[in-house]
Amino acid sequence: MVTAYQKFNEAIRENTTRKTYQIYIKQFLDYSHEDYDSLTKLSQPEIEDLVFNYVIHLKDLTEKTGKPSPNSYNTMTSPIRLFLEMNDILLNWTKIKRYFPAKRPVANQLPYTDDDTKELLAATTSVRNKAFIHFLAASGCRVGAIPQLTIEDVNPIEDGAIVTVYKDTTQEYRTCLTPEALYHLKKYLSQRINTSTKDSLFTTKNNVESLNLEAARDIIRHIRRQAKLTVDFGRKSTKGKSQNHAFRKRFSICLANADIQSKFIEYMIGHYEKQDRHYFKPSNEDLWFQYKKAIKILTLDKSEAMKYELEQKKAIIDDYEKVLQNKVNEIESRHQKTIEFLALEAWREKMKNYFQKQLDGKGHVHTDKKYREFMEKFTRTQTIDEMLELMNTDSKTRDYFEVFKQNQKE
């Protein structure tokens, strides 16, 4: 027989969510002195009173110690709600949520600045950690997505790369890497032993084991702890900066400052609407075209940013020069054709006059009937095309024409 816990546990899709839910449901059960099965045997009014008293208990703790944060109440009660609903116990959660205390301004909401990120880079000598920082800063990728990334998820395009995040899931999207970030990633991978396409993009320090979620989250935390960084000032206030999420905030602001279209910004940070998941499917080329606008802003080494900008300007100038040269060649070709046309037209008029004089009895008079018929037809031609078509029927005139063309070349 299926247990109450099994119904609850199987309803949780993500492992990270499961761990969080198990912590908070256990806290509730410890408070209520019940277990999973005994809780489901209580009457609905008893359970509702139990949940109400638990919320009041949490509020007392918040008033006395400041913990839990009022912003965490929904997270702490969501596993309780899921457990009850999966066991067919329905409470009025709209009413229960009204007992929650007012939320406070969320801490650590500021983005990293360029100087912050440079401080983090300067605080570590690890090639992997430097590549990790550059990757988060240039892609805006969630740190929670790092363990799932493999080497084949990074595909070069021009001098940067396209990164596929949450590949083969309903949450799949793509973002990009700057040339600077790609350089540091390649440098890190070059010292790795396991670099097949299916291997994890980032590994533990032994360069063999895949980097799990906890280890990925800890990389920036350890760097900030080991070094006295100005970025840590006020980190528990609204002016603080989240260890990993501040990269995403910086990324979003950089893209907005580069005048990238909002749909592309939402797509590259994985925040696009459900409807857009079905209809907004940009190609890699479309994505890179938009992302390139922000490369200068996203690049941390400004000398590299300037170098990239100069290369882009040179590429634009080269393109304009190619277009200009093509136009010049086109004009010269048209001009040459015009000269040739005028020369042919002058020759046609000259031959028409020559043939007409003979037909009028002036100069040498041909008695050959067929040749006289040819001369009569030639004098009636109105265009060069008519003349050329007629000349195919007379070898002598073709000979004259060949001499004419040779003279034109000389």
Buried (B, 14 or more C-beta within 10 A) or exposed (E): EEEBBEBBBEEBEEEEEBEBBBEBBEBBBEEBEBEBEEBBEBEEEEBBEBBBEBBEEBBEEBEEEEEBBBBBBEEBBBBBBBBBBBBEBEBEBEEBEEEBBEEEEEBBBBBBBBEBBBBBBEBBEEBBBBBBBBBBBBBBBBBBBBBBBBBEBBEEBEBBBBBBBBBEEEEEBBBBBBBBBBBBBEBBBEEBEBEEEEBBBBBBEEBEEBBEBEBBBBBBEBBBEEBEBEBBEBBEEEEBBBBBBBBBBBBBBBBEEBEBEEBBBBBBBBEBEEEEBEEBEBEBEEBBEBBBBBBBBBBBBEEBBEBBBEEBEEEEEEEEEEEEEEEEEEEEEEEEEEEEEEBBEEBBEEBBEBBBBBBEEEEEEEEEEEBBEBBEBBBEBEEBEBBBEBBEEBEEBEEBBEEBEEEEEE
